Amino acid sequence: TLWLSEQNLQSKLDFLSESLNLNEPELRSIIVSYPQVLGLSLDGNLRLKVDFFLGDKFQKKTNSINCGLSKDQLKEFVI
């Protein structure tokens, strides 16, 4: 028995696939290499992390600093 629902897992897989433009083999590679990502809360953790890496380097609204990576750069980093 999984401790996460199928809907919960699918929402995380969909988010990763869409936010990083991943095809199925790339998504599989990430999940096999970093299975702990499935345990992260989508809205409370995973989305924030992706936003941090992909966001503009300086966000005036939130007064925060981000990495400013492109989707391709982040994809290359995690695969």
C-alpha positions as CSV (number, residue, x, y, z in Angstrom):
1,T,0.0,0.0,0.0
2,L,1.3,3.4,-0.9
3,W,1.2,6.2,1.7
4,L,0.3,8.7,-1.0
5,S,-2.8,8.6,-3.1
6,E,-2.7,8.1,-6.8
7,Q,-4.2,11.6,-7.3
8,N,-1.5,13.1,-5.0
9,L,1.3,11.3,-6.9
10,Q,-0.2,12.2,-10.3
11,S,-0.4,15.9,-9.4
12,K,3.3,16.0,-8.5
13,L,4.3,14.1,-11.7
14,D,2.1,16.4,-13.8
15,F,3.6,19.5,-12.1
16,L,7.2,18.3,-12.7
17,S,6.5,17.3,-16.2
18,E,4.9,20.6,-17.2
19,S,7.1,22.9,-15.2
20,L,10.3,21.4,-16.6
21,N,9.1,20.3,-20.0
22,L,10.0,16.7,-19.2
23,N,9.2,13.7,-21.4
24,E,8.3,10.4,-19.8
25,P,11.9,8.9,-19.7
26,E,13.2,12.2,-18.2
27,L,10.5,12.2,-15.6
28,R,11.2,8.6,-14.8
29,S,14.9,9.3,-14.4
30,I,14.3,12.1,-11.9
31,I,11.9,10.0,-9.8
32,V,14.3,7.0,-9.8
33,S,17.2,9.2,-8.8
34,Y,15.3,11.4,-6.3
35,P,12.2,9.4,-5.1
36,Q,12.0,11.6,-2.0
37,V,10.6,14.4,-4.3
38,L,7.3,12.5,-4.2
39,G,7.0,13.0,-0.5
40,L,7.2,16.7,-0.8
41,S,4.1,18.8,-0.5
42,L,3.2,20.2,-3.9
43,D,2.0,23.6,-2.8
44,G,4.0,23.9,0.4
45,N,7.3,22.7,-0.8
46,L,7.8,21.4,-4.4
47,R,6.2,24.4,-6.2
48,L,8.2,26.8,-4.0
49,K,11.5,25.0,-4.8
50,V,10.9,25.1,-8.6
51,D,9.8,28.7,-8.4
52,F,13.1,29.5,-6.5
53,F,15.2,27.9,-9.2
54,L,13.3,29.3,-12.2
55,G,12.3,32.7,-10.8
56,D,13.9,36.0,-11.8
57,K,17.1,36.6,-9.9
58,F,15.5,39.4,-7.8
59,Q,11.8,39.6,-7.1
60,K,10.9,43.1,-6.1
61,K,7.4,42.1,-4.9
62,T,8.7,39.6,-2.4
63,N,12.1,41.1,-1.9
64,S,13.7,37.7,-2.5
65,I,16.6,36.4,-4.5
66,N,16.1,33.4,-6.8
67,C,18.5,31.4,-9.0
68,G,17.1,32.6,-12.3
69,L,17.7,29.4,-14.2
70,S,16.0,28.5,-17.4
71,K,13.8,25.4,-17.6
72,D,16.5,23.7,-19.7
73,Q,19.2,24.6,-17.2
74,L,17.2,23.2,-14.3
75,K,16.3,20.1,-16.3
76,E,20.0,19.5,-17.1
77,F,20.9,20.0,-13.5
78,V,18.4,17.4,-12.1
79,I,18.7,14.8,-14.8
